[in-house]
Each structure stands twice: as C-alpha cells, then as structure tokens.
C-alpha cells in the first residue's frame, strides 16, 4: 500500500506547459548540437588550410619541373632530329606517359569500386 505524502502536495503543472518546456529544451539541445558541429567543422577547416596551400604550391612546382624536363628532352633531341621531329618525339613521350597514368588510374577505380 502507498504511504501518504507528508504535507500538502504542491500544485501540479499543466500538461501544455510541460510539453512547451520540453519543446523549448529540445530546441536548445538541437541548437547546441548544431553549434558544436559548426565549431568542429571550422576547427578542421583551419587545420587543413595550411597543408592544402602547401600541396597546391608543391603541385605548381612539380608542374614546372615536368615542363623543364619536357624542354630539356626537346633541346636534347633538337640537335639530333631537328625542331619538328624532336617536338613530336617529346610530345609522344609525355603524352604516352600521361595516357598510361590515366589508364592505370581508371583501372584502379574500376577494380576498387
């Protein structure tokens, strides 16, 4: 059997008020979660900013290195084959290399997916 409560019971809150409080607390919780997700995203974006810039600079330098290599191959062949034929041979060397890398990348994608 239940024991009687001590003293007089306090006034009970209406159900509508309780539901309203629950909705407000739910909104506050959702807003806090969104703020946390935004803070995490901003922190990660800031962490990736410098490495991304460095990788971009590295890509530009690698592109410059390949250009210098292509000019060097053209210049070396220039003395042996002449200007037109050395240009064609240099183009074929680098075009074939690019095509091979692209083919390999596509095959890896097909295999892995």
CNS distance restraints for C-alpha pairs under 8 A (distance, minus, plus):
assign (resid   5 and name CA) (resid   9 and name CA) 7.47 0.50 0.50
assign (resid  13 and name CA) (resid  17 and name CA) 6.72 0.50 0.50
assign (resid  13 and name CA) (resid  18 and name CA) 6.96 0.50 0.50
assign (resid  14 and name CA) (resid  18 and name CA) 6.54 0.50 0.50
assign (resid  15 and name CA) (resid  19 and name CA) 6.14 0.50 0.50
assign (resid  16 and name CA) (resid  20 and name CA) 6.10 0.50 0.50
assign (resid  17 and name CA) (resid  21 and name CA) 6.16 0.50 0.50
assign (resid  18 and name CA) (resid  22 and name CA) 6.12 0.50 0.50
assign (resid  19 and name CA) (resid  23 and name CA) 6.15 0.50 0.50
assign (resid  20 and name CA) (resid  24 and name CA) 6.21 0.50 0.50
assign (resid  21 and name CA) (resid  25 and name CA) 6.12 0.50 0.50
assign (resid  22 and name CA) (resid  26 and name CA) 6.08 0.50 0.50
assign (resid  23 and name CA) (resid  27 and name CA) 6.19 0.50 0.50
assign (resid  24 and name CA) (resid  28 and name CA) 6.22 0.50 0.50
assign (resid  25 and name CA) (resid  29 and name CA) 6.11 0.50 0.50
assign (resid  26 and name CA) (resid  30 and name CA) 6.14 0.50 0.50
assign (resid  27 and name CA) (resid  31 and name CA) 6.09 0.50 0.50
assign (resid  28 and name CA) (resid  32 and name CA) 6.14 0.50 0.50
assign (resid  29 and name CA) (resid  33 and name CA) 6.22 0.50 0.50
assign (resid  30 and name CA) (resid  34 and name CA) 6.21 0.50 0.50
assign (resid  31 and name CA) (resid  35 and name CA) 6.11 0.50 0.50
assign (resid  32 and name CA) (resid  36 and name CA) 6.13 0.50 0.50
assign (resid  33 and name CA) (resid  37 and name CA) 6.20 0.50 0.50
assign (resid  34 and name CA) (resid  38 and name CA) 6.15 0.50 0.50
assign (resid  35 and name CA) (resid  39 and name CA) 6.14 0.50 0.50
assign (resid  36 and name CA) (resid  40 and name CA) 6.20 0.50 0.50
assign (resid  37 and name CA) (resid  41 and name CA) 6.15 0.50 0.50
assign (resid  38 and name CA) (resid  42 and name CA) 6.10 0.50 0.50
assign (resid  39 and name CA) (resid  43 and name CA) 6.14 0.50 0.50
assign (resid  40 and name CA) (resid  44 and name CA) 6.19 0.50 0.50
assign (resid  41 and name CA) (resid  45 and name CA) 6.02 0.50 0.50
assign (resid  42 and name CA) (resid  46 and name CA) 6.13 0.50 0.50
assign (resid  43 and name CA) (resid  47 and name CA) 6.23 0.50 0.50
assign (resid  44 and name CA) (resid  48 and name CA) 6.27 0.50 0.50
assign (resid  45 and name CA) (resid  49 and name CA) 6.19 0.50 0.50
assign (resid  46 and name CA) (resid  50 and name CA) 7.72 0.50 0.50
assign (resid  47 and name CA) (resid  51 and name CA) 7.77 0.50 0.50
assign (resid  48 and name CA) (resid  52 and name CA) 5.91 0.50 0.50
assign (resid  49 and name CA) (resid  53 and name CA) 6.32 0.50 0.50
assign (resid  50 and name CA) (resid  54 and name CA) 6.18 0.50 0.50
assign (resid  51 and name CA) (resid  55 and name CA) 6.09 0.50 0.50
assign (resid  52 and name CA) (resid  56 and name CA) 6.18 0.50 0.50
assign (resid  53 and name CA) (resid  57 and name CA) 6.28 0.50 0.50
assign (resid  54 and name CA) (resid  58 and name CA) 6.11 0.50 0.50
assign (resid  55 and name CA) (resid  59 and name CA) 6.11 0.50 0.50
assign (resid  56 and name CA) (resid  60 and name CA) 6.37 0.50 0.50
assign (resid  57 and name CA) (resid  61 and name CA) 6.27 0.50 0.50
assign (resid  58 and name CA) (resid  62 and name CA) 6.09 0.50 0.50
assign (resid  59 and name CA) (resid  63 and name CA) 6.12 0.50 0.50
assign (resid  60 and name CA) (resid  64 and name CA) 6.24 0.50 0.50
assign (resid  61 and name CA) (resid  65 and name CA) 6.16 0.50 0.50
assign (resid  62 and name CA) (resid  66 and name CA) 6.26 0.50 0.50
assign (resid  63 and name CA) (resid  67 and name CA) 6.23 0.50 0.50
assign (resid  64 and name CA) (resid  68 and name CA) 6.20 0.50 0.50
assign (resid  65 and name CA) (resid  69 and name CA) 6.17 0.50 0.50
assign (resid  66 and name CA) (resid  70 and name CA) 6.12 0.50 0.50
assign (resid  67 and name CA) (resid  71 and name CA) 6.24 0.50 0.50
assign (resid  68 and name CA) (resid  72 and name CA) 6.06 0.50 0.50
assign (resid  69 and name CA) (resid  73 and name CA) 6.18 0.50 0.50
assign (resid  70 and name CA) (resid  74 and name CA) 6.16 0.50 0.50
assign (resid  70 and name CA) (resid  90 and name CA) 6.57 0.50 0.50
assign (resid  70 and name CA) (resid  94 and name CA) 7.54 0.50 0.50
assign (resid  71 and name CA) (resid  75 and name CA) 6.02 0.50 0.50
assign (resid  72 and name CA) (resid  76 and name CA) 6.10 0.50 0.50
assign (resid  73 and name CA) (resid  77 and name CA) 6.14 0.50 0.50
assign (resid  73 and name CA) (resid  90 and name CA) 6.33 0.50 0.50
assign (resid  74 and name CA) (resid  78 and name CA) 5.88 0.50 0.50
assign (resid  74 and name CA) (resid  86 and name CA) 5.59 0.50 0.50
assign (resid  74 and name CA) (resid  87 and name CA) 5.94 0.50 0.50
assign (resid  74 and name CA) (resid  89 and name CA) 7.92 0.50 0.50
assign (resid  74 and name CA) (resid  90 and name CA) 5.70 0.50 0.50
assign (resid  75 and name CA) (resid  79 and name CA) 7.12 0.50 0.50
assign (resid  75 and name CA) (resid  86 and name CA) 7.88 0.50 0.50
assign (resid  76 and name CA) (resid  80 and name CA) 7.45 0.50 0.50
assign (resid  77 and name CA) (resid  81 and name CA) 5.72 0.50 0.50
assign (resid  77 and name CA) (resid  82 and name CA) 7.16 0.50 0.50
assign (resid  77 and name CA) (resid  86 and name CA) 5.10 0.50 0.50
assign (resid  78 and name CA) (resid  82 and name CA) 4.68 0.50 0.50
assign (resid  78 and name CA) (resid  83 and name CA) 5.33 0.50 0.50
assign (resid  78 and name CA) (resid  85 and name CA) 7.97 0.50 0.50
assign (resid  78 and name CA) (resid  86 and name CA) 5.38 0.50 0.50
assign (resid  78 and name CA) (resid  87 and name CA) 7.96 0.50 0.50
assign (resid  81 and name CA) (resid  85 and name CA) 5.73 0.50 0.50
assign (resid  81 and name CA) (resid  86 and name CA) 5.57 0.50 0.50
assign (resid  82 and name CA) (resid  86 and name CA) 5.90 0.50 0.50
assign (resid  83 and name CA) (resid  87 and name CA) 6.10 0.50 0.50
assign (resid  84 and name CA) (resid  88 and name CA) 6.35 0.50 0.50
assign (resid  85 and name CA) (resid  89 and name CA) 6.15 0.50 0.50
assign (resid  86 and name CA) (resid  90 and name CA) 6.05 0.50 0.50
assign (resid  87 and name CA) (resid  91 and name CA) 6.05 0.50 0.50
assign (resid  88 and name CA) (resid  92 and name CA) 6.13 0.50 0.50
assign (resid  89 and name CA) (resid  93 and name CA) 6.19 0.50 0.50
assign (resid  90 and name CA) (resid  94 and name CA) 6.35 0.50 0.50
assign (resid  91 and name CA) (resid  95 and name CA) 5.70 0.50 0.50
assign (resid  92 and name CA) (resid  96 and name CA) 5.71 0.50 0.50
assign (resid  93 and name CA) (resid  97 and name CA) 6.27 0.50 0.50
assign (resid  94 and name CA) (resid  98 and name CA) 6.09 0.50 0.50
assign (resid  95 and name CA) (resid  99 and name CA) 6.02 0.50 0.50
assign (resid  96 and name CA) (resid 100 and name CA) 6.01 0.50 0.50
assign (resid  97 and name CA) (resid 101 and name CA) 6.24 0.50 0.50
assign (resid  98 and name CA) (resid 102 and name CA) 6.14 0.50 0.50
assign (resid  99 and name CA) (resid 103 and name CA) 6.03 0.50 0.50
assign (resid 100 and name CA) (resid 104 and name CA) 6.11 0.50 0.50
assign (resid 101 and name CA) (resid 105 and name CA) 6.14 0.50 0.50
assign (resid 102 and name CA) (resid 106 and name CA) 6.23 0.50 0.50
assign (resid 103 and name CA) (resid 107 and name CA) 6.18 0.50 0.50
assign (resid 104 and name CA) (resid 108 and name CA) 6.14 0.50 0.50
assign (resid 105 and name CA) (resid 109 and name CA) 6.25 0.50 0.50
assign (resid 106 and name CA) (resid 110 and name CA) 6.20 0.50 0.50
assign (resid 107 and name CA) (resid 111 and name CA) 6.08 0.50 0.50
assign (resid 108 and name CA) (resid 112 and name CA) 5.95 0.50 0.50
assign (resid 109 and name CA) (resid 113 and name CA) 5.86 0.50 0.50
